[in-house]
Amino acid sequence: MPDHESPVSTTLTGTPVLRSTALATPVGRALLVVSDLGLVALRLGDDDRSLAAEVARDLQGATVRDDPTGLADAAGAVVAWFDGDDALAGLPVDLRVGPFGRRVLDEVRRIPRGATRTYSEMAVAIGAPRSVRAVARACATNPVGLAIPCHRVVRADGGLAGYRWGLDRKAALLRLEAEQRPRPVPIATPGTGNP
């Protein structure tokens, strides 16, 4: 993941015009919604209609226009994410979140691909060790899955806990990342018979 902070802004006031596109992924459908400042929503689900209804409910007052051509690069970043590329992590994000949610989501973006952190570790990392449930809530309401990889946050025992788009998807995403994690290359040791 890039070592920079992606901007998080609070522009969804008034009646913004947003652009969207939907695409197939290995874990179902994805719907991207983008403002002039960045990614507003990246939702995962089973069908475009349900995803569009969820976005309409969450972004009340916004006009969302289909723009697959204009969002080809952003859609390409989602496709590339499933191939192990983290270009999606570099996209600017345009969210309405409070200061606590911002701290949580910024910290979630720091979790490397193929790694996990517990909700407790996240709470400690943001300086609020007693706020484990609030950290879990901030992750549960993350509107830009994959770009802010809340699927990488797990229970203290390593088990999976709530994921906005279902535990089966969370497990599939973690499996995919584990399979893509670089493996150490064995180093030949002369005279030991090791390769």
Residue frames relative to the residue before (quaternion, step in Angstrom):
aa qw qx qy qz dx dy dz
M 1.0000 0.0000 0.0000 0.0000 0.00 0.00 0.00
P 0.5516 -0.6120 0.4381 0.3595 3.58 -0.99 0.73
D 0.4894 -0.6866 0.4683 0.2643 3.54 -1.17 0.66
H 0.5756 0.6013 -0.3769 0.4063 3.61 1.22 0.19
E 0.4747 -0.6246 0.5327 0.3174 3.51 -1.32 0.25
S 0.3087 -0.7197 0.5863 0.2073 3.55 -0.86 0.88
P 0.5061 -0.6664 0.4334 0.3345 3.59 -0.86 0.80
V 0.1095 -0.7431 0.6564 0.0709 3.54 -1.09 0.76
S 0.0244 -0.8316 0.5542 -0.0256 3.58 -0.54 1.14
T 0.3794 -0.7142 0.5489 0.2113 3.52 -1.33 0.08
T 0.2253 0.8420 -0.4639 0.1585 3.58 0.75 1.02
L 0.5689 0.6334 -0.3957 0.3443 3.62 1.12 -0.26
T 0.3689 0.6679 -0.5536 0.3337 3.51 0.42 1.29
G 0.7233 0.3566 -0.2890 0.5158 3.57 -1.13 0.46
T 0.5970 -0.5408 0.4277 0.4102 3.57 -1.05 -0.78
P 0.0792 -0.8377 0.5395 0.0290 3.57 0.32 1.23
V 0.3152 -0.6840 0.6158 0.2315 3.53 -1.31 0.43
L 0.0904 -0.8048 0.5865 -0.0122 3.52 -0.67 1.18
R 0.3070 -0.7326 0.5757 0.1941 3.56 -1.24 0.46
S 0.0787 -0.8152 0.5734 0.0207 3.57 -1.08 0.70
T 0.0049 0.7525 -0.6570 -0.0456 3.47 -1.40 0.25
A 0.2400 -0.7571 0.5927 0.1339 3.55 -1.16 0.64
L 0.0177 0.8030 -0.5950 0.0295 3.54 -1.14 0.64
A 0.5165 -0.6154 0.5005 0.3225 3.53 -1.32 0.39
T 0.0514 -0.7644 0.6421 0.0281 3.55 -1.14 0.74
P 0.6639 -0.5022 0.3591 0.4221 3.61 -1.21 0.16
V 0.7355 0.3699 -0.2336 0.5173 3.63 1.21 -0.30
G 0.7572 -0.3040 0.1761 0.5506 3.58 1.19 0.46
R 0.7146 -0.4100 0.3338 0.4581 3.53 -1.21 -0.54
A 0.1519 -0.7513 0.6328 0.1097 3.55 -1.26 0.51
L 0.1205 -0.7598 0.6351 0.0695 3.55 -1.10 0.75
L 0.1484 -0.7737 0.6136 0.0529 3.55 -0.79 1.13
V 0.0433 -0.7607 0.6473 0.0191 3.55 -1.05 0.83
V 0.0565 -0.8275 0.5563 -0.0510 3.54 -0.71 1.16
S 0.2394 -0.7204 0.6310 0.1599 3.55 -1.15 0.75
D 0.7003 -0.4202 0.3366 0.4687 3.56 -1.26 -0.16
L 0.7139 0.4555 -0.2534 0.4676 3.60 1.18 -0.46
G 0.7830 -0.2942 0.1888 0.5145 3.59 1.14 -0.30
L 0.7553 -0.3799 0.3105 0.4345 3.49 -1.42 -0.22
V 0.2066 -0.7909 0.5705 0.0788 3.56 -0.71 1.15
A 0.7986 -0.0341 0.0559 0.5982 3.56 1.04 -0.78
L 0.0292 0.7240 -0.6892 -0.0062 3.49 -1.22 0.70
R 0.0147 -0.8377 0.5415 -0.0695 3.51 -0.09 1.37
L 0.2218 -0.7537 0.6075 0.1167 3.54 -1.16 0.70
G 0.2102 0.7862 -0.5595 0.1573 3.56 -0.96 0.81
D 0.6610 -0.5316 0.3797 0.3692 3.50 -1.34 -0.26
D 0.8169 0.0349 -0.0143 0.5756 3.59 1.12 -0.52
D 0.6307 -0.5869 0.3759 0.3413 3.52 -1.16 0.72
R 0.6362 0.5522 -0.3390 0.4187 3.59 0.96 -0.81
S 0.6713 0.4851 -0.2977 0.4748 3.60 0.91 -0.88
L 0.6445 0.5153 -0.3217 0.4643 3.57 1.00 -0.81
A 0.6553 0.5040 -0.3126 0.4678 3.59 0.93 -0.86
A 0.6418 0.5154 -0.3252 0.4655 3.61 1.01 -0.77
E 0.6333 0.5271 -0.3238 0.4651 3.59 1.02 -0.80
V 0.6618 0.4942 -0.3023 0.4757 3.59 0.94 -0.90
A 0.6453 0.5212 -0.3263 0.4533 3.62 0.92 -0.87
R 0.6528 0.5068 -0.3084 0.4711 3.59 1.01 -0.82
D 0.7286 0.4483 -0.2464 0.4555 3.59 0.89 -0.93
L 0.7648 0.3040 -0.1625 0.5443 3.59 1.11 -0.65
Q 0.0114 0.8449 -0.5333 0.0397 3.56 0.89 0.95
G 0.7783 0.3164 -0.2597 0.4761 3.52 -0.96 0.91
A 0.6234 0.5295 -0.3492 0.4572 3.57 1.21 -0.31
T 0.3086 -0.6912 0.6160 0.2181 3.54 -1.21 0.58
V 0.1032 -0.7986 0.5924 0.0267 3.56 -0.71 1.09
R 0.0952 -0.8045 0.5862 0.0071 3.56 -0.69 1.16
D 0.4706 -0.6643 0.5091 0.2794 3.55 -0.99 0.89
D 0.1102 0.7988 -0.5795 0.1181 3.59 -0.79 1.04
P 0.0316 -0.8473 0.5300 0.0127 3.61 0.56 1.11
T 0.6397 0.5222 -0.3367 0.4525 3.61 1.04 -0.68
G 0.7031 0.4726 -0.2684 0.4586 3.58 0.86 -0.94
L 0.7421 0.3754 -0.2100 0.5140 3.57 1.17 -0.53
A 0.2680 0.7999 -0.4995 0.1971 3.59 1.24 0.38
D 0.6588 0.5044 -0.3242 0.4544 3.61 0.95 -0.78
A 0.6559 0.4950 -0.3134 0.4760 3.59 0.95 -0.84
A 0.6444 0.4995 -0.3209 0.4818 3.60 0.98 -0.80
G 0.6259 0.5375 -0.3262 0.4614 3.58 1.06 -0.75
A 0.6242 0.5302 -0.3356 0.4654 3.59 1.08 -0.70
V 0.6281 0.5136 -0.3368 0.4777 3.62 1.07 -0.69
V 0.6458 0.5089 -0.3176 0.4724 3.58 0.90 -0.92
A 0.6684 0.5055 -0.2949 0.4590 3.59 0.92 -0.95
W 0.5722 0.5894 -0.3828 0.4226 3.60 1.09 -0.67
F 0.6875 0.4814 -0.2835 0.4640 3.58 0.94 -0.87
D 0.6675 0.4547 -0.2966 0.5097 3.58 1.28 -0.24
G 0.6647 -0.5422 0.2909 0.4238 3.58 1.27 0.25
D 0.5504 0.5989 -0.3957 0.4264 3.60 1.27 0.06
D 0.2755 -0.7922 0.5245 0.1466 3.59 -0.91 0.85
A 0.2081 0.7990 -0.5371 0.1729 3.61 1.09 0.60
L 0.5814 0.5989 -0.3635 0.4137 3.59 1.10 -0.67
A 0.6253 0.5562 -0.3365 0.4318 3.59 1.06 -0.71
G 0.6849 0.4927 -0.2885 0.4527 3.59 1.16 -0.45
L 0.5023 0.6489 -0.4369 0.3685 3.59 1.24 -0.12
P 0.4699 -0.6496 0.4996 0.3280 3.60 -0.97 0.71
V 0.2508 -0.7656 0.5817 0.1122 3.54 -1.12 0.76
D 0.1379 -0.7855 0.6024 0.0340 3.56 -0.94 0.98
L 0.1416 0.8220 -0.5263 0.1651 3.59 -0.01 1.34
R 0.3142 -0.6635 0.6262 0.2624 3.51 -1.38 0.26
V 0.2579 0.7427 -0.5791 0.2155 3.55 -0.32 1.24
G 0.4852 -0.6429 0.5045 0.3111 3.52 -1.20 0.51
P 0.7406 -0.4257 0.2768 0.4402 3.58 -1.27 0.12
F 0.6540 0.4994 -0.3292 0.4632 3.62 0.94 -0.78
G 0.6613 0.5042 -0.3036 0.4651 3.58 0.87 -0.93
R 0.6179 0.5446 -0.3326 0.4593 3.56 1.05 -0.77
R 0.6602 0.5022 -0.3134 0.4622 3.60 0.91 -0.90
V 0.6508 0.5106 -0.3170 0.4640 3.57 0.95 -0.85
L 0.7161 0.4576 -0.2717 0.4516 3.59 0.72 -1.05
D 0.6027 0.5330 -0.3590 0.4730 3.60 1.07 -0.60
E 0.6690 0.4890 -0.2984 0.4736 3.58 0.98 -0.84
V 0.6081 0.5448 -0.3541 0.4560 3.60 1.02 -0.72
R 0.6384 0.5386 -0.3288 0.4406 3.60 0.99 -0.78
R 0.6466 0.5345 -0.3198 0.4404 3.59 1.17 -0.45
I 0.5255 0.6221 -0.4310 0.3887 3.61 1.19 -0.24
P 0.3990 -0.7400 0.4821 0.2466 3.61 -0.61 1.06
R 0.6186 -0.5288 0.4397 0.3800 3.53 -1.23 0.57
G 0.7993 0.2702 -0.2161 0.4914 3.56 -0.92 0.92
A 0.6681 0.4441 -0.2960 0.5185 3.59 1.29 -0.08
T 0.1859 -0.7491 0.6172 0.1528 3.54 -1.29 0.26
R 0.1466 -0.7309 0.6554 0.1213 3.52 -1.37 0.32
T 0.4409 -0.6702 0.5163 0.2998 3.56 -1.14 0.52
Y 0.6465 -0.4933 0.4036 0.4193 3.53 -1.30 0.33
S 0.6319 0.5317 -0.3270 0.4595 3.60 1.04 -0.77
E 0.6515 0.5039 -0.3186 0.4691 3.60 0.93 -0.85
M 0.6359 0.5230 -0.3290 0.4625 3.57 1.01 -0.76
A 0.6428 0.5247 -0.3244 0.4542 3.59 0.96 -0.86
V 0.6527 0.4942 -0.3094 0.4836 3.58 0.97 -0.85
A 0.6579 0.5430 -0.3128 0.4177 3.60 0.90 -0.92
I 0.7326 0.3851 -0.2463 0.5043 3.60 1.06 -0.63
G 0.5702 -0.6365 0.3649 0.3697 3.58 1.28 0.20
A 0.6571 0.4583 -0.3176 0.5073 3.59 1.19 0.47
P 0.0646 -0.8777 0.4729 0.0423 3.59 0.69 1.09
R 0.6909 0.4583 -0.2898 0.4781 3.61 1.14 -0.41
S 0.6164 0.5839 -0.3186 0.4214 3.60 1.30 0.04
V 0.1435 0.8345 -0.5213 0.1064 3.57 1.06 0.71
R 0.6771 0.4876 -0.3043 0.4596 3.61 0.86 -0.85
A 0.6447 0.5066 -0.3232 0.4725 3.58 1.02 -0.73
V 0.6003 0.5305 -0.3511 0.4847 3.59 1.11 -0.64
A 0.6503 0.5112 -0.3150 0.4654 3.58 0.91 -0.90
R 0.6474 0.5157 -0.3153 0.4643 3.60 0.97 -0.81
A 0.6424 0.5116 -0.3274 0.4673 3.61 0.94 -0.83
C 0.6484 0.4970 -0.3157 0.4825 3.60 1.01 -0.77
A 0.6691 0.5231 -0.3003 0.4342 3.58 0.95 -0.89
T 0.7395 0.3860 -0.2259 0.5032 3.59 1.11 -0.55
N 0.3403 0.7421 -0.4988 0.2910 3.59 1.27 0.23
P 0.2370 -0.8152 0.5112 0.1343 3.63 -0.52 1.08
V 0.7336 0.3951 -0.2307 0.5025 3.60 1.21 -0.18
G 0.1209 -0.8217 0.5565 0.0227 3.53 0.48 1.27
L 0.7712 0.2913 -0.2972 0.4817 3.54 -1.23 0.68
A 0.6980 0.4276 -0.2822 0.5002 3.64 0.73 -0.95
I 0.7068 0.1206 -0.1078 0.6887 3.54 1.18 -0.69
P 0.2276 -0.8690 0.4290 0.0944 3.56 0.07 1.38
C 0.0432 -0.8429 0.5363 -0.0018 3.58 0.49 1.18
H 0.5155 0.6249 -0.4321 0.3961 3.61 1.21 -0.19
R 0.6200 0.5605 -0.3336 0.4361 3.62 1.24 -0.33
V 0.6126 0.5172 -0.3566 0.4796 3.60 1.26 0.00
V 0.0502 -0.8227 0.5636 -0.0552 3.54 -0.72 1.19
R 0.6600 -0.4884 0.3883 0.4184 3.55 -1.35 0.13
A 0.6898 -0.4851 0.3485 0.4091 3.57 -1.28 0.32
D 0.7043 0.4366 -0.2680 0.4915 3.61 1.08 -0.64
G 0.5969 -0.5883 0.3516 0.4171 3.59 1.29 0.17
G 0.5312 0.6403 -0.4006 0.3839 3.57 1.26 -0.15
L 0.5441 -0.6155 0.4660 0.3286 3.50 -1.30 0.37
A 0.0976 -0.7573 0.6438 0.0489 3.52 -1.08 0.83
G 0.8472 -0.2532 0.1289 0.4489 3.53 -1.32 0.23
Y 0.0213 0.7494 -0.6609 0.0343 3.50 -1.11 0.83
R 0.5805 -0.6454 0.3777 0.3222 3.53 -0.74 1.10
W 0.7871 0.3016 -0.1401 0.5195 3.57 1.01 -0.80
G 0.7251 -0.4701 0.2197 0.4527 3.56 1.17 0.64
L 0.5456 -0.6443 0.4378 0.3092 3.54 -1.06 0.83
D 0.5949 0.5577 -0.3759 0.4401 3.62 1.07 -0.60
R 0.6526 0.4947 -0.3119 0.4818 3.60 1.00 -0.79
K 0.6300 0.5344 -0.3356 0.4526 3.57 0.96 -0.87
A 0.6633 0.4970 -0.3009 0.4716 3.58 0.90 -0.93
A 0.6558 0.5137 -0.3158 0.4543 3.59 0.94 -0.85
L 0.6547 0.5069 -0.3135 0.4648 3.60 0.97 -0.82
L 0.6651 0.4919 -0.3054 0.4716 3.59 0.93 -0.83
R 0.6228 0.5317 -0.3278 0.4712 3.59 1.05 -0.77
L 0.6484 0.5259 -0.3062 0.4575 3.54 0.92 -0.98
E 0.6828 0.4764 -0.2936 0.4696 3.59 0.85 -0.92
A 0.6364 0.5225 -0.3360 0.4572 3.61 0.99 -0.76
E 0.6540 0.5092 -0.3073 0.4675 3.59 1.02 -0.78
Q 0.7077 0.4571 -0.2551 0.4745 3.58 1.10 -0.67
R 0.4782 0.6793 -0.4398 0.3414 3.59 1.23 -0.25
P 0.4900 -0.6589 0.4730 0.3195 3.59 -0.86 0.87
R 0.2828 -0.7498 0.5774 0.1562 3.54 -0.96 0.88
P 0.5391 -0.6083 0.4539 0.3652 3.61 -1.06 0.63
V 0.3567 -0.7112 0.5658 0.2163 3.54 -1.07 0.78
P 0.4314 -0.6993 0.4927 0.2867 3.60 -0.75 0.99
I 0.2770 -0.7461 0.5850 0.1561 3.54 -1.03 0.83
A 0.4382 -0.6981 0.5043 0.2576 3.55 -0.81 1.03
T 0.1613 -0.7624 0.6212 0.0823 3.54 -0.98 0.93
P 0.4034 -0.7413 0.4767 0.2459 3.59 -0.41 1.17
G 0.8366 0.2343 -0.1828 0.4602 3.52 -1.04 0.86
T 0.6566 0.5127 -0.3349 0.4403 3.64 1.21 0.00
G 0.4731 -0.6695 0.4436 0.3621 3.54 1.22 -0.27
N 0.5107 0.6213 -0.4341 0.4058 3.61 1.28 0.04
P 0.5512 -0.6358 0.4173 0.3433 3.57 -0.95 0.78
